[in-house]
Amino acid sequence: MAEKFASRRNIDFLINEVFNVVSLNRFPYFEDHDEETFKMILDTAMNISTDLMFPYFKEMDTNTPYWEDGKVHVHKAIVPFLKEMGEGGWIQCEKPYDIGGQQLPLTIKELAYFLFGAANYSMHVYPMLTAGAANLIYQYGAQEMQDMYLEKMYSGKWQGTMALTEPDIGSSLGDLTTTAEPTDQGYYMIKGQKIFISAGNSDITENVVHLLIARLKDGPLGVPGISLFIVPEKRINENGELEDNDVQCGGIEHKLGYRGSPICQLTFGEEKNCRGWLVGELGKGLAQMFKMMNEERINIGIGAISKISAAYYAALEYAQQRKQGRKPDQKDPATPMVELIEHADIKRMLLFQKAVMEGSLALALQLSLYQDLAMVGQDPEENEMLVDFLIPILKTYPSEMGILATSAAIQIHGGYGYCGDFPVEQYYRDIRIDPIHEGTTGIQGQDILGRKVSMKKGKAFELYINEVEKAIAEAKAYPELEKQVEALESAMGLMKDLTAELLAKKAQISNEAFLADSVLYLDFMSQIAVAWQWLKLMTVSVTALKGQPTDQDRVFYQGKIYAGRYFFDYELTKIDSLAIRLRSDDKVTVEITKEFFED
Ligand SMILES: Cc1cc2nc3c(=O)[nH]c(=O)nc-3n(C[C@H](O)[C@H](O)[C@H](O)COP(=O)(O)OP(=O)(O)OC[C@H]3O[C@@H](n4cnc5c(N)ncnc54)[C@H](O)[C@@H]3O)c2cc1C
């Protein structure tokens, strides 16, 4: 099995040369950090990934969790990993010192999480979900709630989940049916069923803390009726002991991939004894839950990039080892066969994976940097708007492209890639969930076209345009990048015109017609956002090449320029055909009705 799942050199390039993350220490919150502390943290993350996670990547796919007598039994390799997560403070490392955090930039935390995901995504999901659930309690929970839960969750002893989905309610969360009935004891009685709850039950943590959305009994229909609750699997009684809270796990699903982590069917209140505690305000549950969902959408995007990275390095290793055929101009059968990596078509597939992976990772860091700046009060409104605007792109682009990228990794392996001896078929199966959970691609498409481009009277869109134009202006100093600068300038012109046309048409057509091709619009926007990041990566690389790089660094920067050239020529060019379709008034998907699909 391939040994490399991510490039440490690329990570250093991103934090030091592209995003200058260390400059965040000009803000008091981050002042204790410098390049050395970042290096140490990422070295440790790499060691954890290599020693505690990667060795179990395949094994956890084979020895999957199983349900027996109401309990889910999971792979025991997760235990030392969770202990390490707790003791090393990885779950709350971006939080303030006074609650046990390390005041680390999210930019660095996300890179550590990227490494964890690349090494073993099924294992990584446990602390990732706990971090998201704990963040909700931290942001909206009363002080006594924080005192009761956070320390246990940060230590990795109590697992956190997000409990949204129900058997009949997935994307349409406003229609959910789980109920919460107020009592005069300060808690609510919870009743209902949730399904597909990741890490929702296991035999390795003392307790599971569900962050659950439910409808106030007899409350209004739709979103205003929904509130957020903490519903622990075991509640703390008056004596400070854990007692059963009437949360039952009725089984787990058998899945295509991401098999090391169970998704659970949970019943709340079957014995009419399930208590939940309101988090934040009544009726604001969905809005508050969006805090966690947005965080998880970013995590899903980064998790997809992780899997693309691991599959890419596996394919690269194979392409360098396997010999097959000769170059098209070499006709002599007496000459030795060449390594796969000598073939242009193999290089095309490797370039595709590299371009998608590294461009997306840069986009992920760009978002984290906006979050870090917002957190320390640097233009918070603007930075938060940029994050909000870009979330559907970061969630979707690596998830959807990742299916193609991991498929290319299989293709490079030929028949061996389709078989279990090599890891790439697992990456392909593992990544398939990413366009589905945390809001499907369809929902993300509606989000960007239906909400984000016109959000705050188009302010977020305008801010985004300024950001891309800044990168273009910087790249203009380099004649070597003239072609890419022109391509991105033209893409931005097209984006502005097309978006204005679509928004102008909105008033004349139904909402259904307006949103019918929103996924194509999201694809269009994603290609441009990743091209923006590639232009930045290329600008830094061209600058570095003008210095006196070592031979090894020269190759590194030239590799970036090749991948950037690939992205602009092979990927960004797709926006023209997308624009043709998006401009079309032929609404075939709206017109056709169900009878025409028969036969
Ligand atoms: C491995 C895994 C892990 C998960 N983890 C969790 C978890 O931890 N917590 C949790 O709460 N849930 C979890 N889920 C559930 C997941 O979030 C849902 O599966 C997802 O939100 C989609 O809901 P659904 O499956 O009901 O599909 P549906 O909502 O039925 O959607 C089916 C299809 O219809 C489309 N569609 C739906 N509505 C519309 C519409 N209005 N307009 C256009 N198209 C539409 C969708 O885009 C999709 O293509 C998990 C699921 C899986 C498989």
The ligand as a Gaussian input file, in Angstrom:
#p B3LYP/6-31G(d) Opt

LIG

0 1
 C      -22.887000       8.275000       5.594000
 C      -23.909000       9.258000       6.014000
 C      -23.662000      10.043000       7.137000
 C      -24.639000      10.933000       7.585000
 N      -24.456000      11.604000       8.762000
 C      -25.479000      12.342000       9.277000
 C      -25.398000      12.913000      10.582000
 O      -24.399000      12.763000      11.282000
 N      -26.462000      13.597000      11.044000
 C      -27.584000      13.775000      10.313000
 O      -28.519000      14.406000      10.795000
 N      -27.696000      13.249000       9.065000
 C      -26.677000      12.537000       8.536000
 N      -26.790000      11.985000       7.297000
 C      -27.966000      12.249000       6.510000
 C      -27.674000      13.181000       5.331000
 O      -27.400000      14.469000       5.789000
 C      -28.861000      13.094000       4.370000
 O      -28.780000      11.841000       3.721000
 C      -28.889000      14.232000       3.357000
 O      -29.147000      15.448000       3.988000
 C      -29.930000      14.004000       2.270000
 O      -31.167000      13.653000       2.815000
 P      -31.914000      12.354000       2.295000
 O      -30.966000      11.228000       2.340000
 O      -33.178000      12.210000       3.030000
 O      -32.190000      12.651000       0.772000
 P      -33.419000      13.509000       0.188000
 O      -33.563000      14.771000       0.954000
 O      -34.589000      12.648000       0.034000
 O      -32.837000      13.871000      -1.243000
 C      -32.814000      12.942000      -2.324000
 C      -32.444000      13.692000      -3.616000
 O      -33.449000      14.686000      -3.865000
 C      -32.853000      15.966000      -3.996000
 N      -33.763000      16.947000      -3.397000
 C      -34.308000      16.915000      -2.162000
 N      -35.064000      18.005000      -1.981000
 C      -34.979000      18.749000      -3.096000
 C      -35.531000      19.997000      -3.502000
 N      -36.292000      20.733000      -2.688000
 N      -35.205000      20.467000      -4.730000
 C      -34.425000      19.757000      -5.562000
 N      -33.888000      18.564000      -5.237000
 C      -34.158000      18.075000      -4.014000
 C      -31.534000      15.892000      -3.248000
 O      -30.619000      16.850000      -3.744000
 C      -31.126000      14.454000      -3.514000
 O      -30.457000      14.383000      -4.750000
 C      -25.842000      11.080000       6.844000
 C      -26.057000      10.314000       5.704000
 C      -25.131000       9.392000       5.305000
 C      -25.464000       8.522000       4.126000

